[in-house]
Amino acid sequence: MTTPPGARLARALTIAGQVIDPQWHRAILAVDRAQFIPDTVWVTSADHPGYYVPVTRDDPDHARWAHEDYALATQVDDGDPAGGPDGEPGWGKLRTSSISQPSLVVAMLQQLGAVDGHRVLEIGTGTGYNTALLCHALGEKAVVSAEIDRELARVAVDNLARAGYAPTVLDTDGAGPLETGVGTGMYHRVISTVAARGRIPHAWVRQV
Ligand SMILES: C[S@@+](CC[C@H](N)C(=O)[O-])C[C@H]1O[C@@H](n2cnc3c(N)ncnc32)[C@H](O)[C@@H]1O
């Protein structure tokens, strides 16, 4: 029997008591998080606070982090790294996209209370990992995800296709009025992996 791609992560989250709902346990087992992580990720610099240092796939930490409970910056400076304090290429100043920490991802999904037959709108596709978990649990036709950065949306669609899913991914501002193709008020749940500053955008309320 082959080991499911998410076995290591699922075991870690189970031992830590974070995965309780079997539908999300099955999804974490089935989806390979490493497939959603780009060749370069960024970590905060210990020597230069306020800067992000690139870590590439040839670094063993890159593979380890994929299967453990780490959030990783997957884009800095909107995809055009500004450089380090002494002009080091590839260093970044501002984290502009990330793959969320798996324990947070599963906590949010468990709180969502989505069950088979529900349609879910996700705001903040990022890498598409969370989208893939939703697709595994609810079916790809039940999932629509919005990503404000066009290039990230394109990469997420590719990542999802490689994992075997083709949900609707919109390259649009999820905080604005959304043309999701399903119709306003047609979702059972909305999940946002984007911070809503101040108050929840009314566009999200209108979708449920
Ligand atoms: C924390 S990351 C998403 C993590 C993602 N769910 C994953 O599994 O990789 C947040 C993402 O939301 C996107 N974003 C920020 N504001 C947004 C908005 N108003 N509408 C849609 N996407 C937005 C960012 O570009 C970023 O890619």
The ligand as an ORCA input file, in Angstrom:
! r2SCAN-3c Opt
* xyz 0 1
  C      -2.555     33.968      3.568
  S      -2.554     33.969      1.823
  C      -3.646     32.667      1.386
  C      -3.249     31.289      1.804
  C      -3.936     30.259      0.974
  N      -5.287     30.029      1.407
  C      -3.146     28.992      0.838
  O      -3.635     27.931      1.233
  O      -2.044     29.065      0.285
  C      -3.608     35.346      1.438
  C      -3.816     35.558     -0.061
  O      -4.921     36.444     -0.206
  C      -4.685     37.296     -1.308
  N      -5.521     38.489     -1.084
  C      -5.261     39.576     -0.307
  N      -6.298     40.437     -0.335
  C      -7.230     39.869     -1.153
  C      -8.524     40.284     -1.583
  N      -9.054     41.440     -1.183
  N      -9.214     39.464     -2.417
  C      -8.682     38.281     -2.836
  N      -7.453     37.858     -2.461
  C      -6.744     38.632     -1.631
  C      -3.190     37.542     -1.273
  O      -2.722     37.918     -2.545
  C      -2.675     36.188     -0.792
  O      -2.321     35.386     -1.889
*
